[in-house]
Amino acid sequence: MRIEIVAVGTELLLGQIADTNSAWMGEQLAAAGVASHFHQAVGDNQARIVLALRTALSRSDGVIVCGGLGPTQDDITRESIAEVMHVELVRDERIIERIRTMFTSRRRAMPDNNLRQADVPVGASIIEQTRGTAPGLVCPVGNKVIYAVPGVPHEMQEMFGRAILPDLRRRMAEAGEEAVIKSRVVRTWGASESGLAEALADRVEELDDWSSDDGSTLTIAFLASGIEGIKVRLTARAPSDEVADAVLADEERRVRAILADRLGDIVFGVDDQAMEDAIAGLLVARGMTLGLAESLTGGLIGARLVNVAGSSTWFRGAIVAYDSAIKHALLGVSPGPVVSAQAAEEMATGAQKVLGSDIGLGITGVAGPDGQDGQGPGTVFIGLSLPGSEPLSHQLHLPGDRDRVRQFSAISALDLLRRALLAGS
């Protein structure tokens, strides 16, 4: 079953508010096994709303239209649906009484404008309102359906769960289309989107024509996520949650193996696992502690690490040594340039000593716009000191403005630590 979402409101087109409703409904539909191939946004104009609804019905089995059910003159979703259905609007006295009771309970008089919210297209049924004034609508259009819900998020979500989703499940069961759609996101750092796509090209092509004996299907997509790396999204459509989970688990193992073979150890987590979560898991498993010395990043790395619950068991702290004099006096950095591989290594060993940690991580560099110590903007040095080993350093040349250089430096430093810990397993 295919459902299209139509969001109504000129404010959406003007960028005055973000359309979070469509995103939320899309996620809920996918979890219920309902395909949603198109989302539209349309302004408060009846002709254009009618066009959007007719377009949606021409390519989908149903439409969820969100917004435009309020009491003001620009709330014209009801009129637009009636035009698509080729019916009149009739005023439902039961709705009027309910709205009036709500106003009375708040010791307010009901404005006449609210009477419009009781107008219902002939042949439609209402979705009772429990939180506001505007009821929702279930409107048959031939063998298809239009659902209308308010644009207020908590009202929309309550109606969706109570009325729309059960009706969709009933329709799918009658059509023999019951299924679930679930996704898993494999998170990577250190490879480009094109590089990932090339590494997985053969597998993506195989899945184009693949389906299991029970009808399960699987797709792979790539999502660039800025400073959080590139995500590989695996999406399974299956007859049950259990089957979908099994399909996703098997495919995750396959994708990890392919990427490790072709691109190295670039996978750091799954779904909501951030880089700092990966670091936490590795340090806890090894019973080791970490100390930081940050210059360029100014505390960004430490801030990420303390986002992890229980970080006090393995994170000793961070010294934000932004001034060169602090690097020399507190961390023992040798006199001379502080934007260098040597300075980064000495910052790492200094953090290790001052904070009493098993591991020291240091970072220095130039965020821009000007250079320093003969190094241009975007030059970054990361130092790492592990127990029983000589300190090492890694140099980066990062593009972008000051903020992007600092953010990319922070996650790059954590990734260097992650790889070093894995290499020492």
C-alpha positions as CSV (number, residue, x, y, z in Angstrom):
1,M,0.0,0.0,0.0
2,R,1.3,3.4,-1.0
3,I,0.5,6.5,1.0
4,E,1.5,10.1,0.1
5,I,1.8,12.9,2.6
6,V,0.6,16.4,1.7
7,A,1.6,19.2,4.1
8,V,-0.5,22.3,3.8
9,G,0.7,25.8,4.8
10,T,2.3,28.7,3.1
11,E,4.6,29.1,6.1
12,L,6.2,25.8,5.1
13,L,7.1,27.1,1.6
14,L,8.4,30.4,3.1
15,G,10.7,28.5,5.4
16,Q,9.1,30.0,8.5
17,I,8.7,26.6,10.1
18,A,10.2,23.2,9.3
19,D,7.9,20.4,8.2
20,T,8.7,18.0,11.0
21,N,5.2,16.4,10.7
22,S,5.9,14.8,7.3
23,A,9.2,13.4,8.6
24,W,7.5,11.9,11.7
25,M,4.7,10.4,9.7
26,G,7.1,9.0,7.1
27,E,9.0,7.2,9.8
28,Q,5.8,5.8,11.3
29,L,4.5,4.6,7.9
30,A,7.8,2.9,7.2
31,A,7.8,1.1,10.6
32,A,4.3,-0.1,9.7
33,G,5.4,-1.5,6.3
34,V,3.6,1.2,4.4
35,A,5.4,2.6,1.3
36,S,5.6,6.4,1.1
37,H,7.2,7.4,-2.2
38,F,6.2,11.1,-2.3
39,H,5.8,14.0,0.1
40,Q,4.4,17.3,-1.0
41,A,4.2,20.8,0.5
42,V,1.6,23.2,-0.7
43,G,0.5,26.7,0.3
44,D,-2.9,27.9,1.5
45,N,-4.5,28.1,-1.9
46,Q,-7.5,25.9,-2.8
47,A,-6.7,25.3,-6.4
48,R,-3.2,24.2,-5.6
49,I,-4.3,22.0,-2.7
50,V,-6.8,20.3,-5.0
51,L,-4.1,19.8,-7.6
52,A,-1.8,18.3,-4.9
53,L,-4.4,15.9,-3.7
54,R,-5.4,14.8,-7.2
55,T,-1.8,14.3,-8.1
56,A,-1.2,12.3,-4.9
57,L,-4.3,10.1,-5.5
58,S,-3.2,9.4,-9.1
59,R,0.0,7.6,-7.9
60,S,-0.9,6.4,-4.4
61,D,-3.5,4.4,-2.7
62,G,-4.2,7.1,-0.1
63,V,-3.2,10.5,1.1
64,I,-2.6,12.0,4.5
65,V,-3.1,15.7,4.4
66,C,-1.7,17.6,7.4
67,G,-2.7,21.2,8.3
68,G,-5.4,23.6,7.1
69,L,-8.1,22.4,9.5
70,G,-8.1,25.5,11.8
71,P,-10.8,28.1,12.2
72,T,-9.4,31.0,10.1
73,Q,-10.1,32.0,6.5
74,D,-6.9,30.5,5.1
75,D,-7.7,27.0,6.6
76,I,-9.2,25.5,3.5
77,T,-8.3,21.8,3.6
78,R,-11.9,20.8,4.2
79,E,-13.1,22.7,1.1
80,S,-10.3,21.3,-1.0
81,I,-11.1,17.7,0.0
82,A,-14.8,18.3,-0.7
83,E,-13.9,19.5,-4.2
84,V,-11.8,16.5,-4.9
85,M,-14.6,14.2,-3.7
86,H,-17.2,16.2,-5.7
87,V,-19.4,16.6,-2.7
88,E,-20.7,19.5,-0.5
89,L,-19.7,20.3,3.1
90,V,-22.3,19.8,5.8
91,R,-22.1,21.2,9.4
92,D,-22.0,18.6,12.1
93,E,-23.8,19.9,15.2
94,R,-22.1,17.4,17.4
95,I,-18.7,18.9,16.6
96,I,-20.0,22.4,17.3
97,E,-21.2,21.3,20.7
98,R,-17.9,19.6,21.6
99,I,-16.0,22.8,20.6
100,R,-18.4,25.0,22.5
101,T,-18.0,22.8,25.6
102,M,-14.2,23.1,25.4
103,F,-14.4,26.9,25.3
104,T,-16.9,27.0,28.1
105,S,-14.7,24.8,30.3
106,R,-12.0,27.5,29.9
107,R,-14.6,30.2,30.7
108,R,-14.3,31.7,27.2
109,A,-16.9,32.3,24.5
110,M,-16.5,30.3,21.3
111,P,-15.8,32.6,18.3
112,D,-18.1,32.1,15.2
113,N,-15.0,31.3,13.2
114,N,-14.8,27.9,15.0
115,L,-18.0,26.8,13.4
116,R,-16.0,26.2,10.2
117,Q,-14.3,23.3,12.0
118,A,-17.6,21.4,12.1
119,D,-17.9,21.4,8.3
120,V,-17.5,17.8,7.0
121,P,-17.5,16.6,3.4
122,V,-20.5,14.4,2.6
123,G,-19.6,10.8,3.0
124,A,-16.6,11.4,5.2
125,S,-16.3,10.3,8.8
126,I,-14.6,12.3,11.6
127,I,-11.6,11.5,13.8
128,E,-12.7,12.7,17.2
129,Q,-10.4,15.5,18.6
130,T,-9.1,14.9,22.1
131,R,-6.6,17.7,22.5
132,G,-7.7,20.7,20.4
133,T,-10.7,21.9,18.4
134,A,-10.2,20.6,14.9
135,P,-11.4,17.0,14.3
136,G,-9.7,14.9,11.7
137,L,-11.3,13.4,8.7
138,V,-11.4,10.0,6.9
139,C,-12.6,10.7,3.3
140,P,-13.3,7.9,0.8
141,V,-12.4,8.7,-2.8
142,G,-13.5,5.7,-4.9
143,N,-11.4,2.8,-3.6
144,K,-8.8,5.2,-2.2
145,V,-8.8,7.4,0.9
146,I,-7.8,10.8,2.1
147,Y,-7.0,11.3,5.8
148,A,-6.9,14.9,7.1
149,V,-5.2,15.8,10.4
150,P,-4.4,19.0,12.2
151,G,-0.9,20.6,11.8
152,V,-0.3,20.9,15.5
153,P,2.2,18.1,16.1
154,H,0.8,16.5,19.3
155,E,-2.7,16.6,17.9
156,M,-1.6,15.0,14.6
157,Q,0.5,12.3,16.3
158,E,-2.4,11.3,18.6
159,M,-4.8,11.0,15.7
160,F,-2.3,9.1,13.6
161,G,-1.8,6.5,16.3
162,R,-5.4,6.2,17.4
163,A,-7.2,6.3,14.0
164,I,-5.1,6.4,10.9
165,L,-2.6,3.6,11.6
166,P,-5.2,1.1,12.6
167,D,-7.3,1.9,9.5
168,L,-4.2,1.5,7.3
169,R,-3.4,-1.9,8.9
170,R,-7.0,-3.0,8.3
171,R,-6.8,-2.0,4.6
172,M,-3.4,-3.8,4.2
173,A,-4.7,-6.9,5.9
174,E,-7.7,-7.0,3.5
175,A,-5.4,-6.6,0.6
176,G,-2.9,-9.2,1.9
177,E,-0.1,-6.7,2.2
178,E,0.9,-6.9,5.8
179,A,4.6,-6.2,6.2
180,V,7.2,-4.2,8.2
181,I,9.9,-1.9,7.0
182,K,13.0,-1.6,9.2
183,S,16.3,0.2,8.8
184,R,19.8,-0.1,10.2
185,V,22.5,2.5,9.7
186,V,26.1,1.5,9.5
187,R,28.2,4.6,10.4
188,T,31.6,5.2,8.9
189,W,34.5,7.7,9.1
190,G,37.4,8.2,6.8
191,A,36.0,7.4,3.4
192,S,34.1,9.5,0.8
193,E,30.5,8.8,-0.2
194,S,31.7,7.9,-3.7
195,G,34.4,5.6,-2.2
196,L,31.7,3.8,-0.2
197,A,29.4,3.5,-3.2
198,E,32.2,2.1,-5.3
199,A,33.2,-0.4,-2.6
200,L,29.6,-1.6,-2.3
201,A,28.6,-1.3,-5.9
202,D,28.5,-5.0,-6.6
203,R,26.3,-5.7,-3.5
204,V,23.9,-2.9,-4.3
205,E,23.5,-4.3,-7.8
206,E,22.9,-7.8,-6.4
207,L,20.1,-6.5,-4.1
208,D,18.3,-4.8,-7.0
209,D,16.9,-8.2,-8.0
210,W,17.0,-10.0,-4.7
211,S,14.2,-11.2,-2.5
212,S,14.0,-14.1,-0.1
213,D,11.6,-17.0,-0.2
214,D,9.3,-15.2,2.3
215,G,9.2,-12.1,0.1
216,S,11.7,-10.0,2.1
217,T,13.6,-7.4,0.2
218,L,16.6,-5.3,1.0
219,T,18.1,-2.0,-0.2
220,I,21.3,0.0,0.5
221,A,21.5,3.8,0.4
222,F,24.2,6.3,1.3
223,L,23.7,9.4,3.5
224,A,26.3,12.1,3.9
225,S,26.2,13.4,7.4
226,G,28.8,16.2,7.5
227,I,31.1,16.0,10.6
228,E,29.5,12.7,11.6
229,G,30.7,10.9,8.5
230,I,28.9,8.9,5.9
231,K,26.1,6.6,6.8
232,V,25.2,3.4,5.0
233,R,21.5,2.8,5.5
234,L,20.2,-0.8,5.1
235,T,16.4,-1.1,4.7
236,A,14.5,-4.4,4.9
237,R,10.9,-5.0,4.0
238,A,9.8,-8.3,5.6
239,P,6.7,-10.1,6.8
240,S,7.6,-9.6,10.5
241,D,9.9,-7.7,12.9
242,E,11.8,-10.9,13.6
243,V,12.5,-11.6,9.9
244,A,13.5,-8.0,9.2
245,D,15.9,-8.0,12.2
246,A,17.5,-11.2,10.9
247,V,17.8,-9.9,7.4
248,L,19.4,-6.6,8.6
249,A,21.8,-8.4,11.0
250,D,23.0,-10.7,8.2
251,E,23.4,-7.7,5.8
252,E,25.3,-5.6,8.4
253,R,27.8,-8.4,8.8
254,R,28.2,-8.6,5.0
255,V,28.6,-4.9,4.6
256,R,31.1,-4.6,7.4
257,A,33.2,-7.4,5.8
258,I,33.2,-5.8,2.4
259,L,34.2,-2.4,3.7
260,A,36.9,-3.8,6.0
261,D,38.4,-5.7,3.0
262,R,38.3,-2.8,0.6
263,L,38.6,0.4,2.8
264,G,39.9,-0.7,6.1
265,D,38.5,-0.2,9.5
266,I,36.1,2.7,8.7
267,V,33.0,1.4,10.5
268,F,32.7,2.9,14.0
269,G,29.1,2.3,15.0
270,V,25.5,1.5,14.2
271,D,22.3,3.6,14.3
272,D,22.7,6.2,17.0
273,Q,26.2,5.2,18.1
274,A,28.5,8.2,17.8
275,M,32.3,8.1,17.7
276,E,32.5,8.9,21.4
277,D,30.3,5.8,22.1
278,A,32.8,3.7,20.2
279,I,35.7,5.2,22.2
280,A,33.9,4.5,25.4
281,G,33.3,0.9,24.5
282,L,36.9,0.3,23.6
283,L,38.3,2.0,26.8
284,V,35.9,0.1,29.1
285,A,36.7,-3.2,27.4
286,R,40.4,-2.6,28.0
287,G,40.1,-1.1,31.5
288,M,42.0,2.0,30.3
289,T,41.6,5.8,31.0
290,L,42.1,8.8,28.7
291,G,43.4,12.3,29.2
292,L,43.2,15.1,26.7
293,A,45.2,18.2,25.9
294,E,43.3,20.4,23.5
295,S,44.3,23.6,21.8
296,L,42.7,24.0,18.4
297,T,39.5,22.3,19.4
298,G,39.1,24.3,22.6
299,G,37.3,21.6,24.6
300,L,35.1,20.2,21.8
301,I,36.6,16.7,22.2
302,G,36.1,16.6,25.9
303,A,32.5,17.9,25.5
304,R,31.8,15.0,23.1
305,L,33.2,12.4,25.5
306,V,31.2,13.6,28.6
307,N,28.0,13.1,26.5
308,V,28.5,9.4,27.1
309,A,26.9,8.1,30.3
310,G,29.4,6.8,32.8
311,S,32.3,8.6,31.1
312,S,33.8,9.4,34.6
313,T,35.0,5.8,34.8
314,W,37.4,6.2,31.9
315,F,37.8,9.9,31.1
316,R,40.2,11.6,33.4
317,G,39.7,15.1,32.0
318,A,40.9,17.7,29.5
319,I,43.4,20.5,29.6
320,V,42.4,23.3,27.2
321,A,45.8,24.8,26.6
322,Y,45.0,27.4,24.1
323,D,47.7,29.9,25.0
324,S,51.2,28.7,24.0
325,A,52.6,29.6,27.5
326,I,50.2,27.1,29.0
327,K,51.4,24.4,26.6
328,H,55.0,25.0,27.7
329,A,54.4,25.5,31.4
330,L,51.7,22.9,32.2
331,L,52.1,20.3,29.5
332,G,55.9,20.4,29.1
333,V,55.8,21.3,25.4
334,S,59.3,22.3,24.2
335,P,60.1,25.9,23.4
336,G,59.4,26.7,19.8
337,P,56.5,26.3,17.4
338,V,53.3,24.9,18.9
339,V,51.7,23.9,15.7
340,S,53.8,20.9,14.9
341,A,54.0,17.1,15.2
342,Q,56.4,17.4,18.1
343,A,54.1,19.7,20.0
344,A,51.1,17.5,19.5
345,E,53.1,14.4,20.8
346,E,54.3,16.4,23.8
347,M,50.8,17.6,24.5
348,A,49.6,14.0,24.5
349,T,52.4,12.8,26.9
350,G,51.9,15.9,29.0
351,A,48.1,15.1,29.4
352,Q,49.0,11.6,30.3
353,K,51.4,12.7,33.0
354,V,49.4,15.6,34.5
355,L,46.0,13.8,34.4
356,G,47.4,10.4,35.4
357,S,45.7,8.6,32.5
358,D,46.8,5.5,30.7
359,I,46.4,7.2,27.3
360,G,47.1,10.8,26.3
361,L,45.6,12.5,23.3
362,G,46.7,16.0,22.2
363,I,45.6,18.2,19.3
364,T,47.0,21.5,18.0
365,G,46.6,23.3,14.7
366,V,45.4,26.4,12.8
367,A,41.6,26.9,12.5
368,G,42.1,30.1,10.5
369,P,41.6,32.5,9.0
370,D,45.3,33.3,9.4
371,G,48.3,31.0,9.6
372,Q,50.6,30.3,12.6
373,D,54.1,28.9,13.0
374,G,54.5,28.7,9.2
375,Q,51.4,26.5,8.9
376,G,48.3,27.5,6.8
377,P,44.7,27.4,8.0
378,G,43.3,23.9,8.2
379,T,46.6,22.4,9.3
380,V,46.1,20.0,12.2
381,F,48.5,17.8,14.2
382,I,47.1,15.0,16.5
383,G,49.4,13.4,19.0
384,L,48.7,10.1,20.7
385,S,50.6,8.4,23.6
386,L,49.7,4.8,24.5
387,P,51.1,2.8,27.4
388,G,54.5,1.2,26.7
389,S,54.8,2.9,23.2
390,E,56.6,5.9,21.8
391,P,54.2,8.8,21.1
392,L,53.0,9.1,17.6
393,S,51.4,11.9,15.6
394,H,49.2,12.4,12.5
395,Q,48.9,15.5,10.3
396,L,45.7,16.6,8.6
397,H,44.9,19.3,6.1
398,L,41.2,20.2,6.5
399,P,39.1,22.4,4.3
400,G,36.3,24.8,5.4
401,D,35.8,27.7,7.7
402,R,37.0,28.0,11.3
403,D,34.1,26.0,12.8
404,R,34.2,23.2,10.3
405,V,38.0,22.8,10.8
406,R,37.5,22.5,14.6
407,Q,34.6,20.1,14.4
408,F,36.3,17.8,11.8
409,S,39.5,17.9,13.9
410,A,37.6,16.7,17.0
411,I,36.1,13.6,15.4
412,S,39.3,12.9,13.4
413,A,41.3,12.8,16.7
414,L,38.8,10.4,18.2
415,D,38.9,8.2,15.1
416,L,42.7,8.1,15.3
417,L,42.4,6.9,18.9
418,R,39.8,4.3,17.9
419,R,41.9,2.8,15.2
420,A,45.0,2.7,17.5
421,L,43.0,0.9,20.2
422,L,41.7,-1.6,17.7
423,A,45.2,-2.2,16.3
424,G,46.4,-3.0,19.8
425,S,43.6,-5.5,20.4
